[in-house]
């Protein structure tokens, strides 16, 4: 999948991540993950990050947890992460 580095949503997300207090390595990993995402798909992420910058940390932690679950092959950890995501999404919709 081509990188979407020129997309406005990606650029704004990148700026917000760089302004966050995440460690530099976490910032770079999150930016790299979003760089592989379709610019249009980033619209919701940008909205979340703009409305509450705590979402940057939440998404970063979620990304790291998913990567660990995949790396270790821990299916129960993966299921737990997905359930937490679903719960957070339901809270956003209410």
C-alpha positions in Angstrom: 0.0 0.0 0.0 1.5 3.4 -0.9 2.4 5.9 1.8 0.0 8.8 2.2 2.6 11.2 3.4 1.1 14.2 1.4 -2.4 13.8 2.8 -3.7 16.7 4.9 -5.2 14.5 7.6 -1.9 12.6 7.9 0.1 15.8 8.2 -2.2 17.2 10.9 -2.1 13.9 12.8 1.7 13.8 12.5 1.9 17.3 14.0 -0.4 16.4 16.9 1.7 13.3 17.6 4.9 15.2 17.5 3.5 17.8 20.0 2.4 15.0 22.3 4.4 13.8 25.3 4.8 10.3 24.0 8.4 9.1 24.0 10.1 9.8 20.6 10.2 6.1 19.7 6.4 5.8 20.3 5.8 8.9 18.2 7.8 7.5 15.3 6.1 4.1 15.4 2.6 5.7 15.5 3.5 8.1 12.7 4.8 5.2 10.6 1.6 3.2 11.3 -0.6 6.1 10.2 1.6 6.8 7.1 0.5 3.4 5.7 -3.2 4.4 6.2 -5.4 5.9 3.5 -5.7 9.6 4.1 -9.5 9.5 4.0 -9.6 6.8 6.7 -7.6 9.1 9.0 -10.5 11.6 9.2 -11.9 9.9 12.3 -8.5 9.6 13.9 -7.9 13.3 13.4 -11.2 14.2 14.9 -10.4 12.1 18.0 -6.9 13.5 18.4 -8.2 17.1 18.0 -11.1 16.7 20.5 -9.0 15.0 23.2 -5.2 14.6 22.8 -5.3 11.7 25.4 -6.4 9.6 22.5 -2.9 9.8 21.1 -1.6 7.9 24.1 -4.5 5.5 24.1 -4.0 4.7 20.4 -0.3 4.3 20.9 -0.7 1.9 23.8 -3.3 0.0 21.9 -1.0 -0.3 18.9 1.9 -1.5 21.0 -0.3 -4.1 22.8 -1.6 -5.4 19.4 1.9 -5.7 18.1 2.9 -7.6 21.2 -0.1 -9.9 20.9 0.8 -10.6 17.2 4.5 -11.1 17.9 3.9 -13.5 20.7 0.9 -15.3 19.1 -1.2 -14.5 22.2 -4.7 -14.9 20.9 -6.4 -14.3 24.2 -4.5 -11.0 24.6 -5.6 -10.0 21.1 -9.3 -10.8 22.0 -9.0 -8.7 25.1 -7.6 -5.7 23.2 -10.4 -6.0 20.6 -13.0 -6.1 23.3 -11.6 -3.0 24.9 -11.6 -1.3 21.6 -15.3 -2.2 21.1 -16.1 -0.9 24.5 -14.3 2.4 23.8 -16.1 2.8 20.5 -19.5 2.2 22.1 -18.7 4.9 24.7 -17.9 7.3 21.9 -21.2 6.6 20.2 -23.2 7.4 23.3 
